[in-house]
């Protein structure tokens, strides 16, 4: 095992570990931070594959755009320190089955492709100008429609995180009203005013 393989396994373990913490923690702010680390690890994989442009897009769009927007929305809703409710058992079982199905599907694709250990082909090199032309091209191999669809990602992320972090009132509980100001003697502000008026009348 050479150094390149060790780096790949370390980055992959980091991405999987932070992604697991992002979906298992019950603190919504911590979940956003773990998601941030996981997306940074994915960008590290792109840098490891020497696809610098895709890595830069990963950092700018997902790390610098989506995750930062989620964190700001959490703070704006004043719900950063609260815990998410414990998911029901049915949802947990469905999530585990979905993860196992995803691993099986990925393993099937990897095993069916059979990645060669050695290759004599040239490395994957695509100029940035060619990527930009393909993104704005409306012909057969153009990506103008997916590019416009991805532009809705920030709006969808903002709506989703506001819905998740939105303050909700449990059933059967009323909204707590602010407490009445209490003076140093233990009475309310209204009682203090009435007592001062009574003392002024007595003195006069």
C-alpha positions in Angstrom: 0.0 0.0 0.0 1.5 3.3 -1.1 1.0 6.8 0.2 -1.7 7.7 -2.3 -3.9 4.8 -1.2 -3.4 5.7 2.5 -4.5 9.2 1.8 -7.5 8.0 -0.1 -8.6 5.7 2.8 -8.0 8.4 5.4 -10.1 11.0 3.4 -12.8 8.4 2.8 -13.0 7.4 6.5 -13.2 11.1 7.4 -16.1 11.7 4.9 -18.0 8.6 6.1 -17.5 9.4 9.8 -18.6 13.0 9.6 -21.6 12.1 7.4 -22.6 9.5 10.0 -22.3 12.1 12.8 -24.3 14.6 10.7 -27.3 12.3 10.5 -27.2 10.8 14.0 -26.6 13.9 16.2 -29.7 15.5 17.7 -28.3 19.0 17.9 -29.2 20.8 14.7 -26.3 23.2 14.8 -23.8 20.3 15.3 -25.4 18.4 12.4 -24.8 21.4 10.1 -21.1 21.5 11.3 -20.6 17.8 10.7 -22.2 18.2 7.2 -19.7 21.0 6.6 -16.7 18.8 7.4 -18.1 16.0 5.3 -18.4 18.2 2.2 -14.9 19.5 2.8 -13.8 15.9 2.8 -15.5 15.3 -0.5 -13.6 18.3 -1.9 -10.5 16.7 -0.6 -11.2 13.6 -2.6 -11.6 15.7 -5.7 -8.2 17.3 -5.0 -6.8 13.8 -4.6 -8.1 12.9 -8.0 -6.5 16.1 -9.4 -9.8 17.5 -10.5 -9.2 21.0 -9.1 -12.1 22.7 -10.8 -14.7 20.3 -9.4 -13.1 20.6 -6.0 -13.3 24.4 -6.2 -17.0 24.2 -7.2 -17.6 21.8 -4.3 -16.2 24.3 -1.8 -17.8 27.4 -3.3 -21.3 26.0 -3.9 -21.8 23.4 -1.1 -19.4 24.5 1.6 -19.5 28.2 1.1 -23.1 28.4 -0.1 -25.4 25.7 1.1 -23.9 24.9 4.5 -23.3 28.6 5.4 -26.9 29.4 4.4 -28.2 26.6 6.6 -26.1 27.8 9.6 -27.4 31.4 9.1 -31.0 30.2 8.8 -30.6 28.2 12.0 -29.3 31.3 13.8 -32.0 33.5 12.4 -34.7 31.2 13.7 -33.1 31.2 17.2 -33.2 27.4 17.3 -29.4 26.7 17.2 -29.1 25.1 20.7 -32.2 23.0 20.7 -32.3 19.2 20.2 -34.2 17.5 17.4 -37.0 15.1 18.5 -36.1 11.5 18.6 -37.1 9.8 15.3 -39.7 7.0 15.6 -38.7 3.4 15.2 -40.2 3.0 11.8 -38.2 5.9 10.4 -35.0 4.5 11.9 -35.6 1.0 10.4 -36.4 2.6 7.0 -33.2 4.6 7.2 -31.1 1.6 8.0 -32.6 -0.4 5.1 -32.1 2.6 2.7 -28.4 2.7 3.7 -27.9 -1.0 3.3 -29.6 -0.8 -0.1 -27.4 2.0 -1.2 -24.2 0.1 -0.1 -25.4 -3.0 -2.0 -26.2 -0.9 -5.1 -22.8 0.8 -5.0 -20.9 -2.4 -4.4 -22.7 -4.0 -7.4 -21.7 -1.1 -9.6 -18.1 -1.2 -8.5 -17.8 -5.0 -8.8 -19.4 -5.0 -12.2 -17.1 -2.3 -13.6 -13.9 -3.9 -12.4 -11.5 -1.0 -12.0 -8.1 -1.8 -13.4 -5.2 -1.5 -11.1 -2.8 -0.2 -13.8 -3.6 1.8 -16.8 -1.5 3.3 -19.6 -4.1 6.0 -20.5 -3.4 9.7 -20.0 -4.7 11.3 -16.8 -8.1 12.9 -16.7 -7.4 16.4 -17.9 -10.2 18.7 -19.1 -9.7 22.5 -19.5 -12.0 24.8 -17.6 -13.0 26.6 -20.8 -14.4 23.3 -22.2 -16.4 22.8 -19.0 -17.8 26.3 -19.2 -18.8 25.9 -22.9 -20.5 22.6 -22.1 -22.5 24.1 -19.2 -23.9 26.9 -21.4 -24.4 24.7 -24.5 -28.0 24.0 -25.7 -27.0 21.2 -28.1 -26.9 17.4 -27.6 -24.2 17.2 -25.0 -24.9 20.6 -23.4 -25.7 21.0 -19.7 -27.6 24.3 -19.7 -30.8 22.8 -18.3 -29.1 21.0 -15.4 -27.1 24.1 -14.7 -30.3 26.2 -14.3 -31.8 23.5 -12.1 -28.8 23.4 -9.9 -29.1 27.2 -9.5 -32.3 26.5 -7.5 -30.2 24.6 -4.9 -29.6 27.6 -2.6 -33.3 28.5 -2.5 -34.3 24.9 -1.8 -31.6 24.6 0.9 -32.8 27.9 2.6 -36.5 26.8 2.6 -35.6 23.3 3.9 -33.4 24.5 6.7 -36.0 27.1 7.8 -38.7 24.4 7.9 -36.4 22.1 10.0 -35.3 24.8 12.4 -38.6 26.6 12.6 -39.8 27.2 16.1 -42.9 25.0 16.9 -45.2 24.9 19.8 -46.0 21.5 21.3 -49.7 20.5 21.5 -51.4 21.4 24.8 -48.9 24.1 25.7 -49.5 27.8 25.5 -47.0 30.5 24.6 -45.2 31.8 27.6 -45.8 35.5 28.2 -43.0 37.7 29.5 -42.9 38.0 33.3 -44.1 41.1 35.0 -41.2 43.3 36.2 -40.6 42.8 39.9 -39.2 45.4 42.2 -36.5 44.9 44.8 -39.2 44.6 47.6 -40.8 41.7 45.9 -43.9 43.5 44.5 -44.9 44.1 41.0 -44.4 47.4 39.3 -48.1 48.3 39.6 -48.1 47.6 43.3 -45.1 49.8 43.8 -46.7 52.7 42.0 -49.9 52.4 44.1 -47.9 52.2 47.3 -46.0 55.4 46.4 -49.3 57.2 45.6 -50.7 56.2 49.0 -47.6 57.4 50.8 -47.8 60.7 49.0 -51.5 61.1 50.0 -50.7 60.4 53.6 -47.9 63.0 53.8 -50.1 65.6 52.2 
